[in-house]
Structures are given as structure tokens and as C-alpha cells.
Amino acid sequence: MSNRLRLLLPTLAFMLLATGASCGGADTEKVRLALDWYPNANHAGLYMALQRGYFAEENLELEMYTPVDPSTVNQTVAAGADDFGINYQPDLLIARSQGVPVVSIIALVQHPLNSVQTLVSSGISRPRDLVGKKVGYPGIPLNEPLLDTMLKHDGVSGGLDEVELVNVGFDLAAVLINGTVDACVGCYFSHEAFLIENQGHPVNIMRMEEYGVPDFYELVIVTSETMLREKPDLVQRFVRAVLRGYRDAAADPNSAVEALLSGTGEEVDEAIERPGVGVLAPLWKADVPVGWQDSERWTAFADWLHANGQVEAPIDGTKAFTNKYVEAVK
């Protein structure tokens, strides 16, 4: 959900303090994690880790919160205002191209969740069906080259020039249902798809990596180069607790939903987040260990960003991530 600026709406901020036998001890360290959006299915593994005391076992007291503007996560982490943050692979690469010293230490979701969606009733089922149609998006610039790539890959030589792109803000589900637009990009198949279908409108989902967009990690956990240099042990303990939570969530999605619900109360919509966890669980484990990152995927997407004018100069994607801490977790 690149730069999910819908958080400019009334903030769903919250703070969770992990408790356990080690809390209050001399060695307990507080760590601050900035989320990418309000609590949802993507964060279920964190709630599992909190509920099961994995952070406490690492002598960590975790504070999670939702920033008013999640587009600042890379900057606040780089500045040390936050120890860790959840962000998006494309945004991290763009930030690094601008000199922001942040590094991905965990890939939370192995593939894109962003997609193009249409109502089944529209008969639009693939990108080339969008020619001459209205496509709503939330005004996030990156969605434009993503859609352009999908269109051209499916044989639309003019790409974006052959559709009408409409900035509709963040209420994507509503404008698709009421017919204001024929499709939406920036819709997540772990969230908007269920929001729309729960209102009686089955959707078609066009996944980006199936239409020419290089496969990328939807969500990653980032920290600063300073943190990696000065507090590697703290980073390792944090990563170990997070991975234990997501491994448990991948193996037992129902318990992950319950952990999310009990940890957030009425802040989440169970009718959306329960099936959302069901979709995400296979992506947490995929065919690689939870959290693992591939250098070819980082390089390919970095090259795509440059080729599509999203960064001014080529980026070394291999410096944007590390598997060191994931590898050390048995």
C-alpha cells in the first residue's frame, strides 16, 4: 500500500506495550516500531509475538504506533525517532536514492498485494480490457508506471495514454461499486477485495507480477544503518521475536486472527481481516523462510524504478537489504 496516505484521515493510533516476566528488569530495552497503516491482517504476526511473549523473552518492550503520515517512516527511522518501521520495497529504494540511510531487515510479504481490480459484472478481466475505461487510483504517483507496465505487457502499446486515470482519493471500493470508475489500481487484494465482496460485489483481481511488473516485496521492516552498526544485538533480538510471531501466524492463521482481534479490540473489521490473514498466511511462508529477501528481486525492481523515471540515477538494490539477521534465526 505504497504511501497509504489515507492515514491523513483521523488517525487510528495506538500503543502496545509487551509485558512479561522480563519487563521492568535492568536489561529490558524499549523499542519503537512505526506501522505502515492502521492495524490490520499484515500485522497479525506482530500481535502473535506480543501475545505469546516473544518480545518479552528477548528483553524488549515494544511500542507500536500508526504515524499520522506513514510516508515519513523511512525518514523517522533514519533519524532515530523510530527504531524500526514497516514500509514498502519501492518506497525504501526511492528513499535510498535520495540519501536516506535505511535498510530492510525482514520481508513481511513476499509478493505485491497492490493490484488492479474490477467488478466481475463489468466483464473486464485483464489489463487490455481497460482501453477507453476509467481507472481510479489514490493519487500515489508510483501507481501510474505500475499500471502503464501492466497495460503494455498485455498488448496496449499506448499504455496509460489509452485509459482515463482518475485520482479518486482513498475510498477506492466505493467509487468502484458506484460506477464512478471501471477499475481501480492501488486496491489491495488482501483488503479492498474483501471490502467490496462483503458488499455483494465479486471482483476480478489482476496481480501486478503476472503482467510485467517485477515481483517485489509488498511490506518490509526497515531500520537505520546507524542501528545496524551500533546495536546489532538489539536488532537480532527484535528480528527473532518478529519471525517467531510470523512463523506461528503462517502455521496457524486462525490464532493469528484472534491475536490481532484481542490486541486491537474494535479497531479492525473482522469480516475483512479474517479472510485477509487467510490470503497472507501463504505469502508469509511462500517457498522461502519467513522474512527472507532475494538480491535479484531487489536489483530487478531497482532497475525498473530507474527505467520508469521514478529515480534519477541507478540504485544498487543489493545495499538496500540484509539477510544477516534472518539467517541467524533457527
Buried (B, 14 or more C-beta within 10 A) or exposed (E): BBBBBBBEEEEBBBEBEBBBEBBEEEEBBEBBBBBBBBBBBBBBBBBBBBBBBBBBBBBBBBBBBBBEBBBBBBBBBBEEEBBBBBBBBBBBBBBBBEEBBBBBBBBBBBBBBBBBBBBEEBEBEBBBBBBEBBBBBBBBEBBBBBBBBBBBBBEBEEBBEBBEBBEBBBBBBBBBBEEBBBBBBBBBBBBBBBBBBEEEBEBBBBBBEBBBBBBBBBBBBBBBEBBBEEBEEBBBBBBBBBBBBBBBBBBBBEBBBBBBBEBBEEBBBEEBBBBBBBBBBEBBBBEEBBBBBBEEBBBBBBBBBBEBEBBEEEBEBEEBBBBEBBEEBE
